[in-house]
Amino acid sequence: MKKFKIGFSLGPLLSIGEVLAIAKLADQSGLVDSIWVPESWGRDTFSTLGALTQVTQKIRLGSSIVNIYSRTPATVAMGAVTIDNLSNMRTILGIGTSTPELVSGWHGMEFNEPLERTREFIECLRLIFGGARVNYKGNHFKITDFTILETLARYTLPIYLGAVNQKMINLAYELADGVIFYLRPIEELRLIVSKLKSQIKSNPRKQGFEIASSIICAMSSRDPEKARERASKTLAYYISTGRYYKKFLAKQGFETEVSSITDRYKNGGLKSATKAITEKLLNSLTISGSIDDCLKAFERFLSTGITLPIIQINPVDDSISSFKEMLSTFKCKG
């Protein structure tokens, strides 16, 4: 296996104590590039990352993702700069539009003009991170004669953009330092990464552009079938509740599966929807099963050309043991 970086996503299936313990183990291992903390309608990203700065010393710390509707560019910039100072410049700011369901249903905001709003959001962040007095007037955001009060450890922070459709991928390439993919079928991921790498090759200014992909992972040497069931449950949840993922996967040749999963979720809940996850869908989108199954799947995802696989931990039984098993299996050969 070629050299690679690896990150781990520590989501709501883990308690805050488990998040802290796993981050500390990851940091001590010397094998992990980054830890990522997602945000939906539970744990707050910035306060969690602040806690992680105190139990880690080397690994990078990323938000995956902070949505651009529930906070202004200024509040996101303040959070990112604070984490960057606490961590001695180890912050990666992952942002994205999130979903209409979350933006409207949880935050009570209109999910409008996501592409233009994202562009303005990044432009504001760059100006704030630059340390100078900011004056910005856009259609969505306005900043008048302000400079961030916090001392800046550096005058630029890496910004990664979560992207589903091609226009958002193009915007990530244009304005951000990296892109974060999620729930992309492996062959489609291969095509989009190939296209991005061709663009990067022809542009010297983009040589460090990161292509990250967060991948659902559930592993068990003792009970591989239970691991696949755990991955199926997570996958079924995202397909059942996420409008973007539902439409995207249907266009990728999984229309029948998506329809069945959605119908079952409406009529019988998540347990019923999970039973509609096919082997083809599971193998195309997740790393799950036995250690050997997971290693082979991991190598397939690496072969797409992604530069940073982010393993989303879906624990089978004990969370710490699950992480240790994953870490042992996906050892960086570099």
C-alpha positions in Angstrom: 0.0 0.0 0.0 1.3 3.5 -0.9 1.8 6.2 1.6 -1.3 8.0 2.8 -2.7 10.3 5.4 -5.7 9.3 7.5 -8.3 11.2 9.6 -11.1 10.1 11.9 -14.5 11.7 12.3 -15.9 11.5 15.8 -19.6 12.0 15.6 -22.7 11.8 17.8 -22.6 8.0 18.2 -19.7 8.7 20.6 -20.0 10.3 24.0 -18.0 13.4 24.7 -15.7 11.3 27.0 -15.1 8.8 24.2 -14.3 11.7 21.8 -11.7 13.0 24.2 -10.2 9.6 24.8 -10.1 8.6 21.1 -8.5 12.0 20.1 -5.8 11.5 22.7 -5.1 8.0 21.5 -5.0 9.2 17.9 -2.5 11.9 18.8 -0.3 9.6 20.8 -0.2 6.9 18.0 1.7 9.1 15.6 -0.4 7.5 12.8 -3.2 10.0 12.4 -3.2 13.2 10.4 -6.4 14.7 11.8 -9.5 14.4 13.9 -12.8 15.8 12.7 -15.8 16.9 14.7 -19.1 17.1 12.9 -22.0 19.3 13.9 -25.7 18.8 13.3 -28.2 19.4 16.1 -26.3 18.0 19.0 -22.7 18.6 20.0 -21.2 22.0 19.2 -18.1 21.8 17.1 -16.1 24.7 18.4 -16.4 23.9 22.1 -15.5 20.3 21.4 -12.5 21.3 19.3 -11.4 23.6 22.1 -11.5 20.6 24.5 -9.5 18.5 22.0 -6.8 21.2 21.9 -6.0 20.4 25.5 -5.6 16.6 25.1 -3.7 16.6 21.8 -0.4 18.1 20.7 0.3 17.1 17.1 -2.8 16.1 15.0 -4.7 18.6 13.0 -8.2 19.4 14.3 -11.1 20.0 11.8 -14.7 20.9 11.7 -16.7 18.7 9.5 -18.8 20.7 8.9 -19.9 24.0 10.3 -22.9 25.2 8.3 -23.0 28.7 6.8 -26.5 29.6 7.8 -26.6 29.3 11.6 -23.5 31.5 12.2 -22.2 34.6 10.5 -18.7 34.6 8.9 -17.6 36.7 11.9 -18.7 34.2 14.5 -17.2 31.3 12.6 -13.9 33.3 12.1 -13.8 34.0 15.9 -14.3 30.4 16.7 -11.7 29.2 14.2 -9.1 31.7 15.3 -9.6 30.8 18.9 -9.1 27.1 18.2 -6.1 27.9 16.1 -4.5 29.8 18.9 -5.3 27.1 21.5 -3.9 24.4 19.2 -0.8 26.1 18.0 -2.0 26.4 14.4 -3.5 23.0 13.9 -7.0 24.1 12.8 -8.8 23.1 9.6 -12.0 25.0 9.1 -14.5 22.7 7.3 -17.7 24.6 6.2 -20.7 23.8 4.1 -24.3 24.5 3.4 -25.6 21.5 5.5 -29.2 20.5 4.4 -32.5 22.3 4.0 -34.0 20.1 6.7 -31.5 21.2 9.3 -31.2 24.8 8.3 -35.0 25.3 8.2 -36.2 22.8 10.7 -33.6 23.3 13.4 -32.4 26.9 12.9 -35.6 28.3 11.4 -33.8 30.0 8.5 -34.6 30.0 4.8 -32.3 27.8 2.8 -31.7 30.2 -0.1 -29.0 30.8 -2.7 -26.5 28.3 -1.2 -23.8 28.8 -3.8 -23.7 32.6 -3.6 -23.9 32.6 0.1 -21.0 30.2 0.3 -18.9 32.4 -2.0 -19.5 35.4 0.2 -18.9 33.5 3.4 -15.5 32.4 2.2 -14.6 35.9 1.0 -15.5 37.3 4.4 -13.4 34.6 6.2 -10.4 35.4 4.1 -10.6 39.1 4.8 -11.0 38.5 8.6 -8.2 36.0 8.7 -6.0 38.6 6.9 -5.9 40.7 10.1 -6.7 44.0 8.4 -9.8 46.2 8.9 -12.7 44.7 7.0 -15.3 46.4 4.9 -17.5 44.0 3.0 -20.8 44.5 1.3 -22.5 41.5 -0.3 -26.0 40.3 -0.9 -26.0 38.1 2.2 -23.3 39.5 4.5 -22.0 42.9 5.4 -19.1 43.9 7.6 -18.4 47.5 8.3 -15.0 48.8 9.5 -14.1 46.0 11.9 -10.9 44.1 12.7 -10.8 40.9 14.7 -9.6 41.6 18.2 -8.0 38.3 18.9 -4.3 38.0 18.1 -3.8 35.9 15.0 -1.3 33.1 15.2 -1.2 33.1 11.3 -2.8 35.3 8.7 -4.5 32.4 6.8 -6.3 29.3 8.0 -7.0 26.3 5.7 -10.7 26.3 4.6 -12.2 23.0 3.3 -15.6 23.1 1.7 -18.1 20.2 2.0 -19.5 19.7 -1.5 -22.1 17.5 -3.2 -23.0 19.1 -6.6 -20.5 20.1 -9.3 -21.0 23.8 -8.9 -20.0 23.6 -5.2 -17.0 21.4 -6.1 -16.0 24.1 -8.6 -16.3 26.7 -5.9 -14.2 24.7 -3.5 -11.5 24.4 -6.1 -11.7 28.1 -6.8 -11.7 29.6 -3.3 -10.9 26.9 -0.7 -7.9 24.9 0.3 -9.7 21.5 0.1 -12.9 19.8 -0.5 -14.7 17.3 1.7 -16.9 14.6 0.1 -19.4 12.3 1.8 -21.6 9.4 0.6 -20.1 9.3 -2.9 -20.2 5.9 -4.7 -16.7 4.7 -5.2 -16.7 4.7 -9.0 -18.2 8.2 -9.1 -15.7 9.3 -6.6 -12.9 8.0 -8.8 -14.2 10.1 -11.7 -14.5 13.3 -9.8 -11.1 13.0 -8.1 -9.5 12.3 -11.5 -11.0 15.5 -12.9 -9.9 17.5 -9.9 -6.4 16.1 -10.0 -6.1 17.1 -13.7 -7.1 20.6 -12.8 -4.6 20.7 -9.9 -1.8 19.4 -12.1 -2.2 22.3 -14.5 -2.3 25.0 -11.7 0.8 25.5 -9.6 -1.2 27.6 -7.1 -3.4 24.6 -6.3 -0.7 21.9 -5.7 -1.6 21.6 -2.0 -5.4 21.3 -2.6 -6.7 18.5 -0.4 -9.3 16.0 -1.6 -10.9 14.5 1.5 -13.7 12.0 1.7 -15.5 11.0 4.9 -16.4 7.4 4.8 -18.8 5.4 7.0 -16.9 2.7 8.7 -17.9 -0.1 11.0 -15.5 -3.0 11.8 -15.5 -6.1 13.9 -13.2 -9.1 14.0 -15.6 -10.9 16.3 -18.9 -10.1 14.5 -18.5 -8.8 11.0 -22.2 -9.1 10.2 -23.0 -6.8 13.2 -20.5 -4.3 11.8 -22.3 -4.4 8.4 -25.6 -3.9 10.1 -24.2 -0.9 12.0 -22.9 0.7 8.7 -26.3 -0.1 7.0 -28.2 1.7 9.8 -26.1 4.8 9.4 -26.4 4.8 5.7 -30.1 4.2 5.8 -30.5 7.2 8.2 -28.7 9.6 5.9 -30.5 8.5 2.8 -33.9 8.6 4.5 -33.5 12.1 6.0 -31.1 13.9 3.7 -32.8 15.4 0.6 -29.5 16.1 -1.1 -28.0 12.6 -0.6 -31.3 11.1 -1.7 -31.4 12.9 -5.0 -27.7 12.5 -5.6 -27.6 8.7 -5.0 -30.7 8.3 -7.1 -28.9 9.9 -10.0 -25.9 7.6 -9.5 -27.9 4.5 -10.4 -29.4 3.7 -7.0 -32.9 5.1 -7.6 -34.7 1.8 -6.8 -32.7 1.4 -3.6 -33.3 5.0 -2.5 -37.0 4.7 -3.2 -37.3 1.5 -1.2 -35.3 2.9 1.7 -37.3 6.1 1.8 -40.7 4.3 1.7 -39.6 1.9 4.4 -38.4 4.7 6.6 -41.8 6.5 6.3 -43.8 3.4 7.0 -41.7 1.5 9.5 -38.9 3.7 10.7 -35.1 3.3 10.6 -35.1 -0.4 11.5 -37.2 -1.1 8.5 -35.2 1.2 6.2 -32.0 -0.5 7.2 -33.2 -3.8 5.8 -33.5 -2.2 2.4 -29.8 -1.4 2.2 -28.4 -3.7 -0.6 -24.9 -5.2 -0.7 -24.1 -3.2 -3.7 -25.0 0.1 -2.0 -23.2 -0.9 1.2 -20.0 -1.9 -0.7 -20.1 1.2 -2.8 -20.4 3.7 0.0 -18.9 2.2 3.2 -16.1 0.3 4.8 -17.7 -2.4 6.8 -17.5 -6.0 8.0 -14.4 -8.0 9.0 -10.9 -6.6 9.3 -10.1 -8.2 5.9 -13.2 -6.8 4.3 -12.5 -3.3 5.7 -8.9 -3.3 4.6 -9.8 -4.3 1.1 -12.5 -1.6 1.0 -10.1 1.0 2.4 -7.6 0.2 -0.4 -10.4 0.6 -3.0 -11.2 4.0 -1.7 -7.5 5.0 -1.6 -7.2 3.9 -5.2 -9.7 6.7 -6.2 -6.9 9.2 -5.6 -8.4 10.9 -2.6 -5.6 12.6 -0.6 -7.3 12.3 2.9 -9.6 9.5 3.8 -11.6 10.4 6.9 -12.9 7.4 8.7 -16.3 8.0 10.3 -16.3 5.8 13.4 -19.5 3.8 13.8 -18.6 1.7 16.9 -19.5 -1.9 17.2 -19.9 -2.6 20.9 -17.1 -0.7 22.8 -16.1 2.6 21.0 -12.5 2.6 22.2 -11.9 -1.0 21.1 -13.5 -0.2 17.7 -11.2 2.7 17.2 -8.1 0.7 18.2 -9.1 -2.0 15.8 -9.5 0.5 13.0 -6.2 2.2 13.8 -4.4 -1.1 13.8 -6.0 -2.0 10.4 -5.5 1.3 8.6 -1.9 1.9 9.7 -0.2 4.5 7.6 2.6 2.8 5.6 4.4 6.1 5.3 
